[in-house]
């Protein structure tokens, strides 16, 4: 009881703003898809790029962007980025760099939990530095194909990958960073040259090409990646929930919901290893889930858990919280910074 008084207090304190919602139609040519989004977020995007130039340096941005424009992105997606750059009045290299950056520095908490009726509830916090800048470009996008809603996701204006998304009546997915202390641009350049893909592009591909949880899970466990990652995926009901721990070439582990368990949860560390003292979000997260229990977990309780420190970051790095239920098409997102 005391715990949830604390939870409710922090939920009341935590910031929450509904993100603006835009429609993206895959039936439109790539250069037409982002027009409305960029028109609404152009000043904020330009401000972010301005700060990136100061923090990272123009030469680094130009170098990374120049490398990426030589075949990393599929043609259709590269055309989207070219259009985004034109609409936002930033360079193509800057648009490429800002897309690439998110593949490596995403600190998050993700949960798939089974309620008393057997349906699966997905909860997700995305934590990232530069919150003052990035919170102003958070948007909710509804993607259509053949005039039918295909999937929804929360993202940053101009970002063509997917970090948090749900395909209607199919599955929900998120990506959490897996830090193996082996990231550098030379390694990523090597794997890009081999034709490997970024984790966020893999999620987008899954949402656009698979309507079945098992197919999406198999793809995410096997696709070649330019960096290590965690894919968290939840289906409609039952035991269709998993954390896929990815190396670049294969899945190091697939941790799934079983009959005798009711959730899986991931932050940014391998679930079979001790959590580092400097960033212990996982143990409090598991404790909260165990105290709620499968009988009482709900969409509202999931949001409360994700609004409780240290899962909710008091340093203002939690950018958004999303709760998704593919079986009922429930999709709730709030900007938290």
N, C-alpha and C positions, 0 to 999 in steps of 0.2 A: 504493500500500500504506500509506504513511504517513498519507494522508488518511483512510483508513477505520479506522486505529487511533484517530485523533482522533475520528472519528464514533462509534465504539463507546464511547470513554471518555465522551463527552458524553451518549450514549444512556443509559449506566449512571447518570450523575448526574441527568439530567432526571427530574422527578417524573412519575409516571403512576399514576392510580387509575381503576378501571373505573367508569363512571357507572351509577347505578341505572337499571333498565329498567322502563318502564311501557307498558301497552297503552291506546291511544285508539281507540274504536270510533265511526266516523262514522254507524253505525246508531243510536247513542244520540242523544237530543235534546241540543242544544248545552250545556244547563245540567248535564248528567250526565257529560260527557266527561272533565273534568279533576279529578274528585273525588279519586281516588287520588293523583294527582300532587301536588295542593295540600296534601292531608293530610300527605304526607311532607315537604314543603318549606316549609310555612307559616312557621315561625320565621325561616328564612333569607330568605324573601321580605320579611317584615316588617322585618327588619334592613336590607335593601337600600333599601327605601322610606324608612326612618328616616334613613339617610345621605343619600339623594337630597334629602330635605326640607332638610337642613342645607346641602348643596352648591349646590343649585339654587334653593331657596326655595319655600315653599308656594304663593305667588301664581303663580309661573311654571308649576308643576305643575298647579295648578287651571285656569289660563288655557288651556294647551295641551290638557289633558284635556277641558275644556268645549267647545273648538272641535271636537275629534275626534269627540265623541259625536253630532254633528249630520250624520251621513251619510257619513263617510269609510269606515268599515268596512261590508262587506256585512252584512245583518241576521243571518245565521247566525253570523258571526264576532263581531259585536258581542254577541250573546247569550252566546257563550263567555266573552268578557271580563267581562261582567256577572256571570256565575257565578264566574269566577276571583276577582273582587273580593270577592264575598260569602264565598267559601270561605276566602280569605286574610285576611279582615277588614281590608281596606284600602278606600279610596274608589274608586269607579268611575273618577274622574279620574286617580287615581294608577296604576291598572291600565292605563289608556289611555296615559298618559305613558310608562310603562316599556316598553310595546310599541313606541311611536313612536320612542323614543330610539335603539334599535338600528339603525334605518335609516341612520344618518348617521355613526357612529363605529366602524365595523368595520374594523380593520386586519388583513390576512390574507395568507396565501400559499396558492395553489391550483395544482394540477398535474393534467394528464391525460397519461398516458404509455402508449405501446403496447409490449407486451413481445414477446419473440421468437416467441411463438405467435400474435401478432396481437390478443390481448385487451387491453382498455383498463383501466388502473389509475388510480384517482383518489386524490390525496392532498390534504389540507387542514389547515392550522393556522388557528385563529381567535385573533386577538390583540385584547385589549380592556383598557382601564383598569378600575380597581376589581376587580382579580382576586381579592383577599381576600374580597370580598362575592359576586361572581358565580360563582366556582368552586363555591360551596356550593349553587347552584341549577342546575348543569348536570345534564341528564338525557338519556337516550336513549329516544325514543318510537317505538313500533311501531304504525302506523296501519292499522286494518282497515276494510274495507267488505264487507258481506254475508258476514261471518265469514271473509274471506280477507285475508291480509296484502297491503296496497297499497304502502306505502313505510315506510322507516325514516329517522329524522333525529335529530341531536344538537342540543339547544336549551337554553333556560333555562326553568325552571318558570314557567308563566303566560304565556309568549311564544307568540302564535298564528301568527306567520309562520314561515318556514323559511329558515335561512341555509346549512344543510349537509344534504343529503338524497339518498336513493337509492330509486328505484322499482325493485322486483325485476324482473330480466330485461329492463330497458328503458333506463334512463339514470341518471346521478348529476349533481347540480348543487350549486354553491355561489355565494355572492355575496361580492364584495370591494368595499370602498368605493372610489369614484372621486372624488377631491377636485378640483373645478374652481374652488374658492374663491368659489363663488357661493351657498353655503348660508346661508339665514336663514329664520326662521319666516314672514316676509311672503311670500317666494317660494313656500315650501311650501304656505302657505294658499291662494295663488293657484292652484296646480296641483291641490290637493285640491278646490277649488271647481269646477274643470273636469272632475272625475271621474277624475283620474289615480290610479294605484295605487302602493303602496309596493313596492320590489323584493322584499322577503321575502314579501309576499302574492302577488306574481306567481309566485314559485317554488312556493309552496304550491298555487296554482291549476294550474300545470303538472304537478306530481306527482299531483294528484288527477284530472286530466282528460285527460292524454295518456299513451299507452303506447308512443309511437314517438319516437325521438330527433329525427328531422327535424321533426316537428310541434312538439315542445317548443322546439327551437332557433328555429324560425320565430316562435313566439309570443313568446319572450323577446327576440327582435330587434325586435319591432314594437309590443309593448304600451306604452301611454303611462305614464310613470313620474313620480313627484313629485320624484325626485332622480336624479342621475347614478349609474351603478353599472357594475361588471363582473359579467357572468354567465359562469361557467365551467361547461361542460357536457360530459359524456363519455357515449358510447353503449356498445355491447357490444364492438365490435372494429373493426379497420381504421382508417379515417381519421375516424371519428365522434367527434372531439374539437375543441372550439373555445373561444376566449375572445371573448365578445361585449362590445365596449366601447360602453356606452350613454350617449347624451344622453337628455334627458327625452322627446323626440318620436321619436327614431329611433336606429338603430345607427350609430355613427360608424365602426366597423370590426368585421369578423369575421375573426379570425385562427384558421385551422384547421390541423389536422394534415394533412400531405400524404404522398405516397408516399416522398418523399426526406427527410422529417422524421419524428420519432417522438414528439414531445411538444409541448405548449404549456404555458406557466407564467405566472402572473400574481401580482403583489403588489398594489400600490395606485397604479401609475403606468402611463400609456399605454406599451405595449411598444415603440413606434417612437421614443420620446423618451429622452434620457439619464436615468438614474436619479439622483435628488438625493443628494448626498453625505451628507446628514444621516440618510438611511434607505435604505442600499443593502443590501437583502435579495435583490434580484433577481439581481445578478451572481453572488454566491456560490451561489445556487440553481441557476442555469444551469450554472455550472462543475461542481457536484456531479452534475447530471444527465448532462452530457457525459462525465464521468469514469466513471460507472457504465455508460452505454450501454444500448441497447435489448436487447442479448443477456442482460444481467445484471439488468435492472430486475425487481423482484418486489414483492409486498406488504410483505415484511420490509425490503427495501432502501428502499422509499418511506418507511416509518416512520423508518428511520435518517436519511434525508435531512432529514425534517421535524423531527428531534430534534437537528439540528446548528446551533449558532449561526452567523450571526445569524438564520437562518430560525426557529430556536427562540429565543425572546427571554429573555435572561438577567435582564431586569428583572422577570420573573414575569408579563408581560402575555400570554403564550401560555396561553389557557384550556383549549383542547382540541385534540387531533389526531385526524383521522379518515382511514381508508383504506377505499375502497369499490371493489368490482368488480361491476358489475351483471350481467355474464354468468354469474358463479358464485355470486351472492348474498353474497359476502364483505363483511362490514361490521364494521370494527374501530375502536372509539373509546376514547380515554383522556383523562381530565382531567389537565392538566399542571401546574396551579398548586398 
